[in-house]
């Protein structure tokens, strides 16, 4: 349907559709096609002279996220910093760019810098009365960073806050799966293999429901097999 609509679209409408298409491809782990769609959206906005505002910055943010997932961390960092330059700290997209940049820093091993960005983002969300989904996602990101630093107790506290928010929602949220995977990793680190296995299985089911067996699904599946292998070795 999106591809059909694109055939008849132009200008800002085409940019919006390409941005939506990029998000769809990113969700099913087709990152090169996702990046191509986002670049197309940027080109449409540039042709309209709309390359300085929040709309353009948001597409830059989305493109940066696709590049990060494709393993292109240097390019992702450049795009996200460009997006931040076009936004003010009071815009919600600014916080989204901070979150995304924190994830890039994590991939680059800059964990302290990533935690600082994530803490600033979470403080902004709480200060502005952001949605439970946004706060839950930020808490999960922060938990995964503390886990990477070996601060397991802090990570465990943060992930339970995140899961509490996700669990209270009337409809399951796609980001809930990522938080469940983080819980799985924390439980495994603590030697709670039964709880780790349950968390990874729930993460896989939720991911498959929303996105199919994408990269996140495969990562959770690999982690689940590690847990099961650890249990077999302990016998």
N, C-alpha and C positions, 0 to 999 in steps of 0.2 A: 504494500500500500504506500509506504514512504517513497519507494523508487518511482512509483507511478505518479505520485503527487509532484515529485521533483521535475518530472518532464514538462510540467506546465507552470512551474514556479519561477519567479525572478526576484531580484533585489533582496530586501530584508526577509521576505517570506522564504526564499530559497536558502538564505543563510540559516534561518531558524530550522528548516527541515534538514539541512546538512548537519547541523549541530545535533539534532535528535538522532539522525542516522549514525553519527559518530558514537553517540552514547550507546546505541543498540549494539554496534559492532564491538565496542569495548566490553560490554556485558557478556558477550559470548567468546571473548578472548581472541577476536580477529583484529589485532592491534594495528597492523599496517593499514588495513581498510578503515579502521577507526580514525587513525591519524590523517589519512587522505580526505575523509569527509570533513574533519575539523579544519584542515587547511583550505578546503573548498569554501567553507563558511567564512573563514578569515578573508579570502579573496573577494567574496561577495561584499563584505562590509567595507573593505578597502576601496572597492570600485564605487561605493556610495559615499566615500569620504568619512566613514564612521569607524576610524581606526584609533580613536583616542578614549572612548568611553567605557562604561562598565560592560556593555554588551560584548564589545571586542575583547575586553579583558577576560570575560567569562569563557569565551571560546579558547583563548590562550590557556586558561586554567585547565580546560578539558583536554586540550592537545597535550599539555604538559603531563597530565595524568596518564594518557595513552602511551606517551613516550617512556614514562617511568615503568609502566607495566611491560613494555617491550624491551626493557633493559637498557634504554638509552638515557642514563642518568644525567650526563652532562647537558644534553639538549633539553631534558625536562627541567633541570635547574634554571637554565637560561630563560626558558619560556615562562616559568612561574615567577621569576624575579621581574620579568617584563610586565607580567600581569599585575604584580604588586605595585609597580611604579605608576600604573594607570588608575589605581583604586585608592580611595581614602580609607584610613583605619576604621571608619564607622560603617563602611559598607559590608554587608554579609559576605560578598564574594571575596573580600580581602581575607576574611577568616578561612574561607575555603582554600585560598591560595596558600595561606600559612600551613594549614593541615597537609596539603599536598606536598609542600616543600619539606615539611618535617619528615614525610615518608621517603622523599629523595635522600635527605640527610641520613636517614636510617640505613638505606641501601649503601650509602657511601661510607658508613661507619662513623659518622659524626653524631653520635648518640646524644651527647650533652646538648649540642646545638638543636637537635631535633626535639628534645624534651622541653627546652626553653620555649621554642615556637609553639609546641602543643599546649603547654601550660598557659601561654598568652591567649591562645585561641579558646581554650576552655573557659578562662576568666571572662573573655568577651561574651561568649555564649551565655554564661550565667548572668552577667551584668545586663544583657539585653533581653532576658526572658526567652531564650531560644527554645525550639521544640525539643521534646524528649529524644527524638531520633538524632538530632544534631549533637546533643550533649552525650548521649549514649555512644555515638560513634567516636567522639573526641576522647571519651574515657577509655574506650577500647584501644585507640591508637596510643594513648599514654601508657596503658597497661603493657602493651607489647614492647614499648621502648624500655620501660623499667625491667621487663623480663630479659631483654637483650643485654642489659647492663648487669644482670645477675641479681637484681633487687626483687627477688621472688615474692616476698611478703607484701611489698608495696604494689606489685603487679596484681597479686591475688585480691587485694582490697579494692583496687580500681576496677578490675574486671567484674567483680560482683556488683558494684554500683552500676556498671554499664548494663549487665544482664538484667538487673532489677528494672531498669527503665525500659529495656526492650520487652521484657516479659509482661509489663503492665499495659502494653499497647493492644488496642482492640484488634488490629490486624498485624500478622507477622511482617517484619520489615526485612528486606533483602540484606541489610547490613548486619542483621542479627547473626547470620552465619559466620561472619568474620570474628565476632565476639565469642561465639562458641568455640571456634578454632583456637582462639587465644586461651580460653579456659582449658581446652585440651592440652595445650603446651604447658600451661602452668601446673596442671594436675600431674602431668607426666614428670615434670621437673621435681615435684614434691613426692613422687613415688606412688601416686594414687592412680594406678593404671586402669582400674574399673571406671572411675569417673572420667579419666582422659578418653577412654574408648567411647563412652556414652556421648561425650561432648563432640568428638570428631564425627561420629555417626549422625548426630543431629545436624551438624554443620553441613555434611554431605547432602542430606535429604533436603534441607532448605535451599542450598545452592542449586541442586538439580531442579528443584521446583521452579525457581526464578530464571535460571540461566542455562540449564542443561549441564552437561559434564564438561564445564569449562576449566580454565587453569586453576581456579580456586578449588574446584571440586577435586581435581587431580592432586593438588597439594594436601588437602585434607585426607584424601585416600592414602597417600604415601605416609603421612604422619600416623594414620591409624594402623597401617601395617608395621611401622616401627614400634608402636606400643604393643601390638600383638606379638611381635618377634621378641621383644624384651621380656614379655611374660613367659614365652616358650623357653627362653634361655635361662630363666630363673627357676624352672622346674628341675 
